[in-house]
Amino acid sequence: MEASTLIKNARILPMTEETWFDEGYILIKGNRILEVGEGEYQGMASFDKVMDASGKVVMPGLINTHGHAAMVLLRGYADDLPLMEWLQTKCWPIEDKMTEEDIYWGTKLAILEMLKSGTTTFTDMYFEMDGVARAVEESGIRAVLSRGMIGFPPKAEQALTQSREFARKWHRAADGRITVLLGPHAPYTCPPDYLKQVVSLSEELDLPIQIHLSETAGEVEQSIKDHGVSPIKLMEQVGLFNRPTLAAHCVHVSDEDIEIMSKYNVHVAHNPDSNLKLGSGVAPLLKMLEKGLTVGLGTDGAASNNNLDMFEEMRHAAMIHKGVNLDPIAVNAYKALEMATTDGAKTLFLEEKLGTLQPGALADLIFLDYNRPYYHPRHNLIAHLVYAGQSGDVTDVMIDGEMIVENRRVLTMDEERIYEEAANTCNRLFA
């Protein structure tokens, strides 16, 4: 018998349209939302659990569309460097030392941070992915995972084999909370012939692909030098875009590139904070949206951000593009929320109703303490959440109909043990 829950007296933001209920209720049965309504619940049904959400906002959980979770272990280690120097002299040498157990504990730390800040779904591209999947399964979070692939010897073929094995083992695992994509790192680490093998594997397994594209001006210049075309055009030529594709960053894309992306319905993970911190630039978000591209928000890894706070990404996605475009209505508050919820789900090729509170949607939702000074006066809930809200306002988190965080305490994880294991791991890696 599936358990049922009634959430009452909630201020509800459904994310099905640009409006909210100042007081309403949500009925949940099993892992699905059964009903959302305004005012008091008038039915006669009894429930296994009744939650009084007085003084709280209930909204869909946030969806992080790009990241490398275990890189929290490098937080604060490699700051204020350009991308390639950051990767080659700092990140990659440490990552070469990491074991599956290191990545397991790093991912646990990242999930702890995400859960406590309202993220209910994230995507990851890394290695030793069994450790990542175990951390996801145990914590109760939802995740879209890919084994990162570097297309040069000696591990190029191994990456393809491990990707196939990982997909067969973990796709739709953890009661469906884990889905798998293929993860070639980037065109500058995966030559064209290798990417063609990835495309073939994607067809074989019927899985989408995620990849870093056009993150820096230098990357685009090198692609033109080596291949005569931009990274986006190169992906079209190798047939990558014939498969469902999620492209991370897309900072330096031309109008022609965006036309290609639109033609193939390429999804985009926009990472404003990481792009700013690495000095990569600002993606032409408005042009992408005008061409109908599906765009979600991502934090990237905590080594280039340095947190996994989706509230910050929402605010900055709205603010930055107003400033860059000299247009105060360029990205409004509701669009920023969409990119962090409904559009994020679409970006990750997840269920259509995920990222909303409506009948039939998966019961992934968060509760925020609305009794904070910066939420007064109560003019506009949506504007308050994007322009004033903070991740520390999150009090409770439900994923797949299960309470994962209650009163700011993560029920599925030993917080102090995670801090201890992360510290021990870093002491060894950085000795």
Secondary structure, DSSP 8 states (H G I E B T S, - for coil): ---EEEEEEEEE--SSSS--EEEEEEEEETTEEEEEEESS-------SEEEE-TTEEEEE-EEE-S--GGGGGGTTTS-S--HHHIIIIIIHHHHTT--HHHHHHHHHHHHHHHHHTTEEEEEEEESSHHHHHHHHHHHT-EEEEEEEE--STTSHHHHHHHHHHHHHHHTTTTTTTEEE-BEE--TTTS-HHHHHHHHHHHHHHT--EEEEES-SHHHHHHHHHHHSS-HHHHHHHHTGGGS-EEEEE--S--HHHHHHHHHTT-EEEE-HHHHHHTT-----HHHHHHTT--EEE----GGGSS---HHHHHHHHHHHHHHHHT-TTSS-HHHHHHHHTHHHHHHTT--TTTTS-STTSB--EEEEE--SGGG-S-S-HHHHHHHT--GGGEEEEEETTEEEEETTEETTS-HHHHHHHHHHHHHHHT-
